[in-house]
Amino acid sequence: RADAQAQRRGNAKAFGFEGFSDLQGLFQQRLRESRPSYSERIAAMREELHGQSDHGPQAILTRFAEANIAALQHLCEETKAGDLDRAVQILRKAETIHLVAQRRSFPLAAYLYYALSKIGRRANLIDAIGGMDQEQRLLMEPRDALVAVTYADYTPRVVETVAFAAQRKVPVVGITDQPLSPLTAQCDVVFYVEDAAVHDFRSLGASMCLAQSLVVALGATG
């Protein structure tokens, strides 16, 4: 992790930034400024479908299904076997597997909590209910592991939890969308998932496939 962080800092300075976090911040700001609102996305979808002979729910389903098929194929092509092996090894060694995700990505953490429990692995869902995420973080120990999921706009509570885990020497497996994600510098293994999107309505199909694969691999090989 330290070598990777040093390389990222060097790359950022080559572009005139003080560090990698400054480069990330600029990119994240541009993402936030360029992303359309939900009403704008609906309007764009309505405009596109209006000119088609078939513009009902079936047409929308077909668009999302085709986009998800492409995203799943891309996941298979781009995910490295070595990263999968290292992630499963981290999870296998962990006494407790902590899970954190918020907002759009929360279903992944909820599924992982359910699936890990079903295969007999101790899991802790850091769900921040009652604003107690700080207390939930304190349960993390170096002998454990954290699985963290966040995508642009990168939920601050998730980013803070990953930083807290790194400080406590807790191994982190991250699932995010691209190398400039704030998770990148803090993770021992990070997966970049390009989920399907239709007019910026983003699916979780590829991410859920990755999460399920990690759990099944852990159960089958543990």
VOROBA-755763 format. One line per field, with one value per residue (C-alpha): residue in three letters; residue number from 1; z, x, y. Coordinates in steps of 0.5 Angstrom, whole numbers, always signed. Each point is the difference from the previous one (the first is absolute). Layout:
// residues N
rest = [Ala	...]
nr = [NUM	...]
z = [Z	...]
x = [X	...]
y = [Y	...]
//
This chain:
// residues 222
rest = [Arg	Ala	Asp	Ala	Gln	Ala	Gln	Arg	Arg	Gly	Asn	Ala	Lys	Ala	Phe	Gly	Phe	Glu	Gly	Phe	Ser	Asp	Leu	Gln	Gly	Leu	Phe	Gln	Gln	Arg	Leu	Arg	Glu	Ser	Arg	Pro	Ser	Tyr	Ser	Glu	Arg	Ile	Ala	Ala	Met	Arg	Glu	Glu	Leu	His	Gly	Gln	Ser	Asp	His	Gly	Pro	Gln	Ala	Ile	Leu	Thr	Arg	Phe	Ala	Glu	Ala	Asn	Ile	Ala	Ala	Leu	Gln	His	Leu	Cys	Glu	Glu	Thr	Lys	Ala	Gly	Asp	Leu	Asp	Arg	Ala	Val	Gln	Ile	Leu	Arg	Lys	Ala	Glu	Thr	Ile	His	Leu	Val	Ala	Gln	Arg	Arg	Ser	Phe	Pro	Leu	Ala	Ala	Tyr	Leu	Tyr	Tyr	Ala	Leu	Ser	Lys	Ile	Gly	Arg	Arg	Ala	Asn	Leu	Ile	Asp	Ala	Ile	Gly	Gly	Met	Asp	Gln	Glu	Gln	Arg	Leu	Leu	Met	Glu	Pro	Arg	Asp	Ala	Leu	Val	Ala	Val	Thr	Tyr	Ala	Asp	Tyr	Thr	Pro	Arg	Val	Val	Glu	Thr	Val	Ala	Phe	Ala	Ala	Gln	Arg	Lys	Val	Pro	Val	Val	Gly	Ile	Thr	Asp	Gln	Pro	Leu	Ser	Pro	Leu	Thr	Ala	Gln	Cys	Asp	Val	Val	Phe	Tyr	Val	Glu	Asp	Ala	Ala	Val	His	Asp	Phe	Arg	Ser	Leu	Gly	Ala	Ser	Met	Cys	Leu	Ala	Gln	Ser	Leu	Val	Val	Ala	Leu	Gly	Ala	Thr	Gly]
nr = [1	2	3	4	5	6	7	8	9	10	11	12	13	14	15	16	17	18	19	20	21	22	23	24	25	26	27	28	29	30	31	32	33	34	35	36	37	38	39	40	41	42	43	44	45	46	47	48	49	50	51	52	53	54	55	56	57	58	59	60	61	62	63	64	65	66	67	68	69	70	71	72	73	74	75	76	77	78	79	80	81	82	83	84	85	86	87	88	89	90	91	92	93	94	95	96	97	98	99	100	101	102	103	104	105	106	107	108	109	110	111	112	113	114	115	116	117	118	119	120	121	122	123	124	125	126	127	128	129	130	131	132	133	134	135	136	137	138	139	140	141	142	143	144	145	146	147	148	149	150	151	152	153	154	155	156	157	158	159	160	161	162	163	164	165	166	167	168	169	170	171	172	173	174	175	176	177	178	179	180	181	182	183	184	185	186	187	188	189	190	191	192	193	194	195	196	197	198	199	200	201	202	203	204	205	206	207	208	209	210	211	212	213	214	215	216	217	218	219	220	221	222]
z = [+0	+2	-7	-4	+4	-1	-8	+0	+4	-5	-6	+3	+1	-7	-2	+4	+6	+7	+1	-2	+4	-3	-7	+2	+3	-7	-3	+5	-1	-7	+0	+5	-5	-6	+3	-2	+5	+0	-3	-6	+0	-1	-5	-4	+0	-2	-6	-2	+0	-2	-7	+0	-2	+6	+6	+5	+6	-4	-4	+7	+2	-6	+0	+7	-1	-6	+4	+6	-5	-3	+7	+3	-6	+1	+8	-3	-4	+4	+7	+2	+2	+5	+3	+1	+4	+4	+2	+2	+4	+4	+1	+2	+5	+3	+7	-1	-7	+0	-5	-2	-5	-1	-4	-7	+2	+6	-3	-1	+7	+3	-5	+2	+7	-1	-5	+5	+6	-4	-1	+7	+0	+5	-3	+3	-4	+1	-2	+4	+3	+5	-2	+4	-6	+4	+6	-6	-3	+7	+0	-6	+2	-4	+0	-4	-7	-3	-6	-2	-6	-3	-7	-2	+3	+6	+6	+6	+5	-4	-2	+8	+2	-5	+2	+7	-1	-4	+6	+5	-5	-2	-7	-5	-6	-4	-6	-3	-7	-3	+3	+2	+5	+7	+2	-5	+5	+6	-2	+0	-6	-4	-6	-5	-3	-5	+1	-6	+0	-5	+0	+7	+3	+3	+1	+5	-4	-1	+7	+3	-4	+2	+8	-1	-3	+5	+5	-3	-2	+8	+2	-6	+2	+7]
x = [+0	+6	+3	-6	-2	+7	+0	-7	+3	+5	-4	-5	+6	+2	-6	+1	-4	+3	-3	-5	-5	+0	-1	-5	-4	+0	-2	-6	-2	-1	-4	-5	+0	-2	-4	-8	-5	-5	-6	+5	+2	-8	-1	+6	-3	-7	+3	+3	-5	-5	+2	+0	-6	+1	+1	-3	+3	+2	+4	+3	+2	+3	+5	+2	+1	+4	+4	+1	+2	+6	+2	+0	+4	+5	+1	+2	+5	+3	+0	+7	+0	+6	-5	-5	+5	+2	-6	-3	+6	-1	-7	+2	+5	-5	-3	-5	-2	-2	-5	-1	-4	-5	-6	+0	+5	-3	-3	+7	+2	-7	+1	+7	-2	-6	+4	+6	-4	-3	+7	+1	+5	+0	-2	-2	-4	+2	-7	+1	-7	-2	+7	+4	+5	+6	-2	-1	+7	+3	-1	+5	+7	+6	-2	-7	-1	-4	-4	-2	-4	-1	-1	+0	-2	+4	-4	+4	-2	+3	+6	+1	-1	+5	+5	-1	+1	+7	+2	-2	+4	-6	+0	-5	-3	-3	-5	-1	+0	+7	+7	-1	-5	+2	+0	+5	+6	-3	-1	+4	-4	-5	-5	-2	-7	-3	-8	-5	-3	-5	-1	+4	-5	+5	-1	+4	+0	+7	+2	-5	+3	+7	-2	-4	+6	+5	-5	-1	+8	+1	-5	+2	+7	+1]
y = [+0	+5	-1	+1	+6	+3	-1	+3	+6	+1	-1	+6	+4	-1	+4	+5	-2	+0	-7	-6	+3	+7	-4	-4	+6	+4	-6	-1	+7	+0	-7	+3	+6	-4	-5	+2	+0	-6	+5	+1	-7	-2	+6	-3	-7	+3	+3	-6	-4	+5	-1	-8	-4	-4	+4	-4	-3	-6	+5	+2	-7	-2	+7	-2	-7	+1	+5	-5	-6	+5	+2	-7	-2	+6	-3	-7	+3	+6	-4	-3	-7	+2	+6	-5	-5	+5	+3	-7	-1	+6	-2	-7	+2	+5	-1	+5	+3	+7	+3	+7	+3	+6	+2	-3	-5	-2	-7	-2	+0	-3	-6	-1	+0	-5	-5	+0	-1	-6	-3	+0	+6	+6	+6	+7	+5	+7	+3	+7	-1	+5	+4	-6	-1	+2	-5	-5	+2	-1	-8	-1	-3	-2	-7	+2	+3	+5	+0	+7	+2	+7	+3	+7	+5	-4	+0	+3	-5	-6	+4	+2	-7	-3	+5	-2	-7	+2	+3	-6	-4	-4	-3	+3	-3	+6	+0	+7	+3	+2	+1	+7	-2	+2	-7	-2	+2	-3	-7	-6	-3	+5	-2	+5	-2	+4	-2	+1	+7	+2	+8	+0	-5	-5	-7	-4	-7	+0	+2	-5	-6	+2	+0	-7	-3	+2	-3	-6	-1	+1	-5	-5	+0	+2]
//
